[in-house]
Amino acid sequence: MSQIQIIVDELKRAFDGEAWHGPALIDILEGIDAKTAAARPIPAAHNAWELVLHLTAWEGAILQRLRGKKATVSDADNFPHISDTSEQAWQDAVGNLRRTHDELINAVSSLPESKLKEIVPGKDYGVRFMLFGAVQHMAYHGGQIALLKRSRV
């Protein structure tokens, strides 16, 4: 396997399944409704909904970086306030995460191997490091969501 294929495989496993670390993010999100996603069983922690929006924002930033742009996530977008807590809004949030992730998979799949050695615009690390970081980021927050799901109020 090429490095690109390995990274794509890791991104898919962390999101869609068969990850070594346990349930993939999409499996963890299964069965979470809007009420559970918006609940805050740990008062000082982010809720599942905020974490989904956070992951979506950062995968979007990674996409922009792969396109050669300096990109970060603003404080307002990092963990945004959720004003609409309807079931439809929750399903839209999960759908946006799926679409953004699919777009990231497509973008990474089409990268030449040489791109992995390039420095991320505005950063002091390379594309390879960033993409493996995306896998770790997803697993980390997936674990948080799993704990929040178990802590249903």
N, C-alpha and C positions, 0 to 999 in steps of 0.2 A: 504494500500500500504506500502511496505517496503521503507526504506530510499533510497535504490538503485533504486527502481522503480520510486520514486519521482524525483530523480536526472536525470534519463534517460528521464523521461517525460519532465522535464524542459529543458534539452538539446535539445530534439526533437522540443519542442514548439518554443524555441528561434531561431532554425535553419529552421524548416520546416513549422511552422504555428500554428495558434490558441494560440498565446502568449497573455497574458493580456496586455502587454505594447504596442501592435500595430503590424504592419507587421513584420513577421519573416525575418531573413537575406536573405533567398533564394528568398522571394517575393520582397524584396528591390532590389536584384541584377537582377531581371527579367527586361528585356528591356534595360539594360546597355550594350552598345557596347564598343569595344576597345577604340574608340576615346573618349567617355565619361569617361570610366574608367581611362584613362591616363591623362585626362584634370585636370588642377589645378585651379578651379575657385576661390579658396581662396589661394593666393600665399604662405602663410606661413604654410598651412595645408598639410597633406598627401592626396594623391588622392585615389580614390576608389580602384584602382589596388593595391597600396601599402598596403591598409588596408586588402584586401583579402589575400595577401601574409603574412602579419603580423598574421592574425587569423590562417592561415594554420600552420605557424611556431610554434605558441604557443600551438595549439591543438596537434601538433607533440611532443612538449616538455612534455605536460601533459601525453601523451601516454607513453613516456619513463619513466616518474616518476612513473606511475602506474606499470611499469615493474620492479621497484626497482632501477632505475638508477638516479643518479644526472643529471639533465638536465636543461639547460637554452637555451636561444636563443642569438646567437652572434649579435653584432651590425650590421654586414653585412646581417644577415638573418632577423633581427627584422623589418626593413623597407627597403628591398633591392631595389637597383637601377634596373629599368626596361629598358632593352636595346631593346628588341623585342616588339614592340607595335602593332603587327599584331592581327587581329581578332582571328586567331587560338591560338596565345599565350594567349590571354585573356580567351578564352574558356578553354584552358588547365589549367589556374590558377583557374578558378571557379571549374573545374572538380577535380583538386587536393584538393581543399577545401572540396568538397563533399565527396571524398574518405577518406580523413583524418577524417572528422567528422563521417562518417559511421564506421570507424575503432574505433574511440573513443566510440561511442555508443555501439558497440559490446564488447569492453573491459570493459566498466563500467557495462554493463548488466551481465557480467559473474563474477563480483566481489562478494566475500562473504561480508555480512553486516559488519563483524568485520574489514575489510580493511579500512572502513571509519574513524576509530579511530586511525589509524596508522599515524605517522608523515611522511611527504613527505621527501624523501632522500635529505639531504643538506638544508632543510628549517626548520623553527620553527613553522610550521602550519600543520594541518592534511589534509588527503585526502578529507574528506567531505568539508572542507573550500575551497580547491583548485577547486573541481568540481563545487560547487556553484559559485565560482569566474569565472569559464569558461563560465557559463550561463550569468553572468553579463557582462563579457568581450564581448561576442557576441552581447548582446543587446546594449551596449555602442557604439561599432564600427558600428553596423547596423544603429544606429541613425545618426552617422556621415556620413555614405554612403548615407542614405536617403536625408540628407541635400545637399550633393554634387550632387546627382542626380537631385534635384530640382534646383540647381544652374547651370545647363547646360550652357556652353558657346556657 
